[in-house]
Amino acid sequence: MFSPASRGRLTDRDVGRFPGGTLFHRVARAVCHAGCLPRKELYEAWEMARRVRRHFRGGRIIDLAGGHGLLAQIMVLLDDSSPSALVVDKKLPVSTARLHETLVVAWPRLSGRIAFVEGPLEDVELLPTDIVVSSHACGALTDLVLDRAVAASARVAVLPCCHDLDAGDAGGLSGWVDGPVAIDIVRAMRLTQQGYQIWTQAIPPQITPKNRLLMGKPSSPAPERETTPDNVSHCS
């Protein structure tokens, strides 16, 4: 069995499992060549990115708590009208550069368009035209991502995980549904109360049981403007 939920790293030994010409297979082969990414992260990033792109086009991609940044880079590959992507994490994995360089070999158009910042998520300037994404930001980090996106009137998509049942807001619903579901329902309802149109979906549970995807955009469209912060450094 080749489980998409495995935390084992994809390596060149797995290249033959992805022989096709689809974008997913091409991305998967590049990930195998990099030899540093857990299998489940490939599938999570792909399944989240393609669902988000069905609703949100264009815009700078901001991947908060982004780890290796695969989600952001797939978002750009799926829609080349996004001018750039910014991956932010408190501590970037040491193999972030290796994965990015391998993807640039396969897609030279990514060169110079993906920036990586190591530091607090709170320090990144967000714009109304951005798409803010975060895959499996643990516990209250998901709420931070949502709050920052709402404050900027930006589009947002999160795949929550590691729900903190003691500190999280379950809205008194845990008597009807389990705690993590209750917390995510409250998150979705809060977005609507903040003037957002929302979409709730799920990626395949065979990849992760923490598979609820919440997407939202302001009901009033954002003004059209794009900028790139001056204080970001590009991964090399």
C-alpha positions in Angstrom: 0.0 0.0 0.0 1.3 3.5 -0.9 -0.6 5.5 1.6 -0.9 9.3 1.0 -1.0 9.8 4.7 2.5 8.5 5.3 5.0 10.8 7.0 7.9 9.0 5.2 9.9 11.2 2.9 9.5 11.0 -0.9 12.8 10.2 -2.6 14.0 9.2 -6.1 12.9 5.6 -5.3 9.3 6.8 -5.6 9.6 8.6 -8.9 8.2 5.7 -10.8 4.9 6.0 -8.8 4.2 9.3 -10.7 4.7 8.5 -14.4 2.0 10.7 -15.9 2.1 14.1 -17.5 -0.4 15.8 -15.2 0.7 18.7 -13.2 0.3 16.7 -10.0 2.6 13.9 -11.3 5.2 16.5 -12.4 5.1 18.2 -9.0 5.4 14.9 -7.3 8.5 13.9 -9.3 10.1 17.2 -8.4 9.3 16.6 -4.7 10.9 13.1 -5.0 14.0 14.5 -6.5 14.3 17.0 -3.6 14.1 14.1 -1.2 13.0 16.1 1.8 9.3 16.3 2.0 6.9 13.9 3.8 4.5 12.2 1.5 1.4 13.5 3.2 2.6 17.1 2.8 2.6 16.7 -1.0 -1.0 15.4 -1.0 -2.2 17.9 1.5 -0.7 20.9 -0.4 -2.0 19.6 -3.8 -5.6 18.9 -2.6 -5.8 22.2 -0.7 -4.3 24.3 -3.5 -6.5 23.1 -6.3 -9.7 23.6 -4.2 -8.6 27.1 -3.2 -7.8 28.0 -6.8 -11.3 27.1 -7.9 -12.5 30.1 -5.9 -9.6 32.5 -5.7 -7.6 33.6 -8.8 -4.7 36.1 -9.1 -3.3 37.9 -6.0 -0.1 37.6 -4.2 0.0 34.3 -2.2 0.9 34.6 1.5 1.5 31.2 3.1 1.6 31.6 6.8 3.2 28.9 9.0 4.2 27.6 5.5 7.0 25.2 6.3 8.6 24.2 3.0 6.3 26.4 1.1 5.0 23.8 -1.3 1.4 25.0 -1.0 2.3 28.5 -2.1 4.4 27.3 -5.0 1.6 25.0 -6.2 -0.8 27.9 -6.0 1.4 29.9 -8.4 1.8 27.0 -10.7 -2.0 26.5 -10.9 -2.6 30.2 -11.7 0.3 32.1 -13.2 -1.6 35.4 -12.8 -0.4 35.5 -9.2 2.8 37.7 -9.5 4.5 36.3 -6.4 4.3 34.3 -3.2 5.6 34.8 0.3 6.2 31.9 2.7 6.5 32.8 6.3 7.3 30.6 9.3 8.7 31.1 12.7 11.4 28.5 11.8 11.8 27.4 8.2 12.9 23.8 7.6 16.5 23.5 6.6 15.6 21.8 3.4 13.3 24.6 2.2 15.9 25.9 -0.3 16.5 22.4 -1.7 12.8 21.9 -2.5 12.4 25.4 -4.0 15.5 24.9 -6.2 14.2 21.6 -7.4 10.9 23.1 -8.4 12.7 26.0 -10.2 14.6 23.5 -12.3 11.3 22.0 -13.4 9.5 25.4 -13.7 12.0 28.2 -14.3 9.2 30.8 -14.2 9.1 30.3 -10.4 12.6 31.8 -10.1 12.5 35.2 -8.3 8.8 34.9 -7.5 8.9 33.0 -4.2 10.2 34.7 -1.1 10.8 33.1 2.2 10.8 34.9 5.6 11.7 33.4 9.0 10.0 35.3 11.8 6.7 36.0 13.5 3.6 35.8 11.4 2.4 39.0 13.0 5.2 41.0 11.3 4.1 40.4 7.7 2.2 43.2 5.9 -0.9 41.9 4.3 -2.8 43.6 1.4 -6.5 43.4 0.5 -5.5 41.8 -2.9 -3.6 38.9 -1.2 -4.7 35.3 -0.8 -3.7 34.2 2.7 -3.4 30.4 3.1 -2.3 28.1 5.9 -2.2 24.3 5.9 -2.3 22.7 9.4 -1.4 25.8 11.4 -1.7 24.2 14.9 -4.3 25.3 17.4 -4.6 29.0 17.9 -2.3 29.7 14.9 -5.2 29.1 12.6 -7.2 31.8 14.5 -4.2 34.1 14.1 -4.2 33.5 10.4 -7.9 34.2 10.1 -7.7 37.3 12.2 -4.8 38.7 10.2 -6.6 38.1 6.9 -9.8 39.7 8.1 -7.9 42.7 9.4 -6.5 43.2 5.9 -9.8 42.3 4.1 -7.9 39.6 2.2 -9.1 36.3 0.9 -8.2 33.4 3.2 -8.1 29.6 3.3 -7.1 27.4 6.2 -6.9 23.7 6.9 -7.0 23.7 10.8 -5.4 21.1 13.0 -4.4 20.3 16.6 -7.5 22.0 18.0 -7.0 23.3 21.6 -10.2 22.1 23.3 -9.4 24.1 26.5 -8.6 27.4 24.9 -10.5 27.2 21.6 -14.0 28.7 21.2 -16.5 25.9 20.7 -19.4 28.2 21.0 -21.2 25.9 23.4 -21.7 23.3 20.6 -19.6 20.5 22.0 -22.6 18.9 23.5 -23.9 18.2 19.9 -20.7 17.7 17.9 -17.2 16.8 18.8 -14.9 19.6 20.0 -12.7 20.2 16.9 -15.8 20.3 14.7 -17.4 22.8 17.0 -14.4 25.0 17.0 -14.3 25.0 13.2 -18.0 25.8 13.0 -17.5 28.8 15.2 -14.5 29.9 13.0 -16.7 29.7 9.9 -19.6 31.6 11.5 -17.2 34.3 12.8 -16.0 34.8 9.2 -19.6 35.4 8.0 -20.2 37.8 10.9 -17.1 39.7 9.8 -18.6 40.2 6.3 -17.1 37.3 4.5 -18.6 34.9 2.0 -17.4 31.4 3.0 -17.0 27.9 1.5 -16.6 24.8 3.6 -15.0 21.7 1.9 -12.9 18.7 2.9 -9.8 17.1 1.4 -9.8 13.3 1.2 -9.7 11.7 4.7 -7.3 9.1 3.4 -4.7 11.9 3.5 -5.5 13.3 6.9 -8.4 13.1 9.3 -7.8 16.9 10.0 -9.3 17.6 6.6 -11.8 20.5 7.0 -11.0 23.3 4.6 -12.4 26.8 5.3 -12.3 29.5 2.7 -13.6 33.0 2.7 -13.5 36.3 0.9 -14.8 39.7 1.8 -18.3 40.3 0.4 -17.1 43.7 -0.9 -14.4 43.3 -3.5 -10.9 44.5 -2.6 -9.3 47.3 -4.7 -6.9 46.2 -7.4 -3.3 46.9 -6.3 -0.3 44.7 -5.9 3.0 45.4 -4.1 5.9 43.4 -2.9 7.3 44.2 0.6 10.9 45.5 0.6 11.9 43.6 3.6 11.7 40.0 2.3 14.7 37.9 1.3 14.5 35.4 -1.6 15.6 31.8 -1.0 18.6 30.8 -2.9 
